[in-house]
Amino acid sequence: MRYLVNYSSANFALLNTAHVDAVVVVRVVVVVVVGSAP
């Protein structure tokens, strides 16, 4: 049971990290596009 909880927590942490990375990437892309726009 404890292993299952730890596994779920690890997956949740990975998803959270991936989500944060995606947000950062989107922000960088938006800044680059807006910055390079005429």
VEXFIPA-659893 format. One record per residue (C-alpha): x, y, z; residue number from 1; residue in three letters. Coordinates in nm, 3 decimals. Each point is the difference from the previous one (the first is absolute). Layout:
! VEXFIPA-659893
site px=X, py=Y, pz=Z, nr=NUM, rest=ALA
...
! end
This chain:
! VEXFIPA-659893
site px=0.000, py=0.000, pz=0.000, nr=1, rest=MET
site px=0.278, py=0.239, pz=0.092, nr=2, rest=ARG
site px=0.176, py=-0.080, pz=-0.328, nr=3, rest=TYR
site px=-0.315, py=0.091, pz=-0.192, nr=4, rest=LEU
site px=-0.026, py=0.333, pz=0.183, nr=5, rest=VAL
site px=0.366, py=0.078, pz=-0.065, nr=6, rest=ASN
site px=-0.044, py=-0.093, pz=-0.366, nr=7, rest=TYR
site px=-0.301, py=0.231, pz=-0.032, nr=8, rest=SER
site px=0.186, py=0.283, pz=0.173, nr=9, rest=SER
site px=0.297, py=-0.045, pz=-0.233, nr=10, rest=ALA
site px=-0.225, py=0.007, pz=-0.306, nr=11, rest=ASN
site px=-0.180, py=0.309, pz=0.132, nr=12, rest=PHE
site px=0.333, py=0.175, pz=0.060, nr=13, rest=ALA
site px=0.115, py=-0.086, pz=-0.353, nr=14, rest=LEU
site px=-0.325, py=0.130, pz=-0.149, nr=15, rest=LEU
site px=0.029, py=0.319, pz=0.205, nr=16, rest=ASN
site px=0.358, py=0.053, pz=-0.119, nr=17, rest=THR
site px=-0.098, py=-0.066, pz=-0.361, nr=18, rest=ALA
site px=-0.290, py=0.245, pz=0.032, nr=19, rest=HIS
site px=0.228, py=0.271, pz=0.140, nr=20, rest=VAL
site px=0.253, py=-0.061, pz=-0.278, nr=21, rest=ASP
site px=-0.277, py=0.028, pz=-0.260, nr=22, rest=ALA
site px=-0.116, py=0.331, pz=0.147, nr=23, rest=VAL
site px=0.356, py=0.136, pz=-0.007, nr=24, rest=VAL
site px=0.050, py=-0.113, pz=-0.360, nr=25, rest=VAL
site px=-0.328, py=0.162, pz=-0.108, nr=26, rest=VAL
site px=0.097, py=0.326, pz=0.170, nr=27, rest=ARG
site px=0.341, py=0.002, pz=-0.167, nr=28, rest=VAL
site px=-0.155, py=-0.068, pz=-0.341, nr=29, rest=VAL
site px=-0.253, py=0.280, pz=0.049, nr=30, rest=VAL
site px=0.271, py=0.244, pz=0.107, nr=31, rest=VAL
site px=0.217, py=-0.092, pz=-0.300, nr=32, rest=VAL
site px=-0.290, py=0.029, pz=-0.247, nr=33, rest=VAL
site px=-0.122, py=0.330, pz=0.145, nr=34, rest=VAL
site px=0.356, py=0.132, pz=0.024, nr=35, rest=GLY
site px=0.077, py=-0.087, pz=-0.363, nr=36, rest=SER
site px=-0.331, py=0.137, pz=-0.131, nr=37, rest=ALA
site px=0.035, py=0.320, pz=-0.204, nr=38, rest=PRO
! end
